[in-house]
Amino acid sequence: MRRLGWALSVALLATLVAGDASAFEIRTGFSRGCHEQIATSAFLRQVDQLPRFPDSAVPNDEWEGVADAYLGDVGELDRATRFFLFSVVMGARAPDTEGHSITNVQTLRAAQADPGGQYLHCLRAATDDFDAGNASALAGCRAEILDSFTRVADAATRSGGDRAAEVDEIYVTLDVYGVFEVKVWEPAYRLGRALHTLSDSFAHTLRTADLRGVVHVMNFEAPLAGRHDEERDGMAHSEATDRCSHDGEGENRDRYAAAVDASSDLLLVFAPFLEVPVQGVPPARAALDEVLARWLTLTAPASLGDYGACTRSNDYCASPWLELARRSPTTPVLSCSVGLPPQRSHVPAAPLAPLVVMTLVRMVRRRARRRAPLEAA
């Protein structure tokens, strides 16, 4: 009976956490890892074109146990290549967790709804209003990817090309084990963060029929806060376009495949940013700009028909993806039960009643203390 009660509690927590995600899913004990799988598929496609991480620089610590949990079956990879991939995958997860345990629901939700962090997920920020907000949001998305690659170059410059000196510690989560530190290759971790943002651009925008160009950028923060006006704020974020279809089936299979293609292109830009001295960066920047132009360019409405702008009134230039994107829009989770004023606050609605959160988190933590240590996982 006790086990049944525990299972029901965890199932409820899983529904509350994974069922209302703000991006392609990340892997937990309750959900498939979409961001992880996109990054892994792209990595394995381009692995022969990527720089070699030196065997002698691979650290000896808990990363291998965590890699077993998050990488799944990636075939026969040597230890150095596996550490490279692990670092990329940890970066691809990071923008959705930022080191928070999935059992810390309040903090995790606040991180995802942070008005200042929407460009990490290729979503509109609070100031990206009306039609002009599409261009400004997309510029913010591109700037996040550029920032990640700038940090790759910074790490390489600081180390002088010594890969061992580029190994750093980050905070990660492993379901009920909570938050702990693990070593990663910092440049690869930064690459993973860029891959997250690029992948989210396929979940959080309306695109052209071939998924190359962006037509409209969605909004997560305003609908969650209960102050959404579609004409001003853009379309509400859609949970339907976030669903992962990496098995070749489902309505998002084309979106998923395009995200893998774009991620593969972005991976090929990585190596030049590791060059030292810094003179190697300008041509690398040109290659990055070319990839961003290929996948993150706002499409001119006139190229889609007799349109001056892609708006709600013309179904966003008759987008073929609109029907899917209209399903399961983000809303304030408790607006009906607590009477949240729809137009007053810029603070996101509380995702769960505090007593429910506290009860579930305490149960998870008590269970975690009884579990074996990480090495036994």
ChimeraX attribute file (.defattr): number of C-alpha atoms within 10 A of each C-alpha:
attribute: neighborCount
match mode: 1-to-1
recipient: residues
	/A:1	6
	/A:2	7
	/A:3	8
	/A:4	9
	/A:5	10
	/A:6	15
	/A:7	12
	/A:8	12
	/A:9	17
	/A:10	19
	/A:11	13
	/A:12	12
	/A:13	21
	/A:14	18
	/A:15	13
	/A:16	16
	/A:17	22
	/A:18	17
	/A:19	13
	/A:20	20
	/A:21	18
	/A:22	24
	/A:23	30
	/A:24	28
	/A:25	22
	/A:26	22
	/A:27	20
	/A:28	18
	/A:29	13
	/A:30	16
	/A:31	14
	/A:32	17
	/A:33	21
	/A:34	23
	/A:35	30
	/A:36	27
	/A:37	24
	/A:38	27
	/A:39	30
	/A:40	25
	/A:41	19
	/A:42	22
	/A:43	22
	/A:44	16
	/A:45	14
	/A:46	15
	/A:47	17
	/A:48	9
	/A:49	12
	/A:50	16
	/A:51	14
	/A:52	12
	/A:53	18
	/A:54	14
	/A:55	13
	/A:56	9
	/A:57	16
	/A:58	20
	/A:59	18
	/A:60	8
	/A:61	11
	/A:62	13
	/A:63	17
	/A:64	19
	/A:65	13
	/A:66	19
	/A:67	17
	/A:68	13
	/A:69	16
	/A:70	20
	/A:71	19
	/A:72	12
	/A:73	8
	/A:74	13
	/A:75	8
	/A:76	8
	/A:77	11
	/A:78	9
	/A:79	14
	/A:80	17
	/A:81	19
	/A:82	19
	/A:83	24
	/A:84	23
	/A:85	27
	/A:86	27
	/A:87	26
	/A:88	28
	/A:89	29
	/A:90	30
	/A:91	30
	/A:92	29
	/A:93	27
	/A:94	21
	/A:95	21
	/A:96	26
	/A:97	19
	/A:98	17
	/A:99	19
	/A:100	22
	/A:101	20
	/A:102	26
	/A:103	26
	/A:104	19
	/A:105	21
	/A:106	18
	/A:107	16
	/A:108	19
	/A:109	23
	/A:110	15
	/A:111	19
	/A:112	22
	/A:113	21
	/A:114	14
	/A:115	20
	/A:116	13
	/A:117	18
	/A:118	24
	/A:119	23
	/A:120	23
	/A:121	28
	/A:122	31
	/A:123	32
	/A:124	35
	/A:125	23
	/A:126	17
	/A:127	12
	/A:128	21
	/A:129	19
	/A:130	14
	/A:131	17
	/A:132	11
	/A:133	21
	/A:134	24
	/A:135	20
	/A:136	18
	/A:137	25
	/A:138	24
	/A:139	16
	/A:140	22
	/A:141	26
	/A:142	23
	/A:143	14
	/A:144	21
	/A:145	25
	/A:146	17
	/A:147	15
	/A:148	21
	/A:149	26
	/A:150	17
	/A:151	16
	/A:152	24
	/A:153	26
	/A:154	17
	/A:155	23
	/A:156	23
	/A:157	18
	/A:158	12
	/A:159	15
	/A:160	16
	/A:161	15
	/A:162	14
	/A:163	19
	/A:164	16
	/A:165	15
	/A:166	21
	/A:167	21
	/A:168	15
	/A:169	13
	/A:170	20
	/A:171	17
	/A:172	23
	/A:173	23
	/A:174	18
	/A:175	17
	/A:176	19
	/A:177	21
	/A:178	18
	/A:179	18
	/A:180	14
	/A:181	14
	/A:182	19
	/A:183	21
	/A:184	25
	/A:185	28
	/A:186	24
	/A:187	29
	/A:188	28
	/A:189	27
	/A:190	26
	/A:191	26
	/A:192	31
	/A:193	28
	/A:194	28
	/A:195	31
	/A:196	31
	/A:197	26
	/A:198	26
	/A:199	28
	/A:200	23
	/A:201	29
	/A:202	30
	/A:203	30
	/A:204	29
	/A:205	28
	/A:206	24
	/A:207	27
	/A:208	19
	/A:209	12
	/A:210	10
	/A:211	18
	/A:212	19
	/A:213	19
	/A:214	23
	/A:215	24
	/A:216	26
	/A:217	29
	/A:218	25
	/A:219	27
	/A:220	30
	/A:221	32
	/A:222	30
	/A:223	23
	/A:224	25
	/A:225	25
	/A:226	24
	/A:227	21
	/A:228	22
	/A:229	16
	/A:230	17
	/A:231	13
	/A:232	14
	/A:233	26
	/A:234	25
	/A:235	29
	/A:236	27
	/A:237	30
	/A:238	26
	/A:239	22
	/A:240	19
	/A:241	28
	/A:242	23
	/A:243	21
	/A:244	25
	/A:245	17
	/A:246	20
	/A:247	8
	/A:248	11
	/A:249	10
	/A:250	11
	/A:251	15
	/A:252	21
	/A:253	16
	/A:254	17
	/A:255	24
	/A:256	27
	/A:257	19
	/A:258	19
	/A:259	27
	/A:260	25
	/A:261	17
	/A:262	23
	/A:263	27
	/A:264	22
	/A:265	20
	/A:266	22
	/A:267	24
	/A:268	19
	/A:269	20
	/A:270	21
	/A:271	16
	/A:272	19
	/A:273	26
	/A:274	23
	/A:275	18
	/A:276	17
	/A:277	12
	/A:278	14
	/A:279	10
	/A:280	14
	/A:281	18
	/A:282	12
	/A:283	12
	/A:284	20
	/A:285	17
	/A:286	12
	/A:287	18
	/A:288	23
	/A:289	15
	/A:290	15
	/A:291	19
	/A:292	19
	/A:293	14
	/A:294	13
	/A:295	23
	/A:296	23
	/A:297	18
	/A:298	19
	/A:299	17
	/A:300	15
	/A:301	16
	/A:302	12
	/A:303	10
	/A:304	18
	/A:305	10
	/A:306	9
	/A:307	15
	/A:308	12
	/A:309	17
	/A:310	21
	/A:311	20
	/A:312	13
	/A:313	10
	/A:314	11
	/A:315	13
	/A:316	21
	/A:317	23
	/A:318	16
	/A:319	18
	/A:320	15
	/A:321	20
	/A:322	17
	/A:323	10
	/A:324	15
	/A:325	23
	/A:326	15
	/A:327	14
	/A:328	14
	/A:329	18
	/A:330	24
	/A:331	21
	/A:332	20
	/A:333	20
	/A:334	16
	/A:335	17
	/A:336	8
	/A:337	7
	/A:338	9
	/A:339	8
	/A:340	18
	/A:341	11
	/A:342	15
	/A:343	12
	/A:344	10
	/A:345	13
	/A:346	14
	/A:347	16
	/A:348	20
	/A:349	21
	/A:350	17
	/A:351	21
	/A:352	16
	/A:353	11
	/A:354	12
	/A:355	9
	/A:356	10
	/A:357	18
	/A:358	16
	/A:359	11
	/A:360	19
	/A:361	20
	/A:362	13
	/A:363	15
	/A:364	21
	/A:365	15
	/A:366	11
	/A:367	13
	/A:368	15
	/A:369	11
	/A:370	8
	/A:371	13
	/A:372	10
	/A:373	10
	/A:374	11
	/A:375	10
	/A:376	7
	/A:377	11
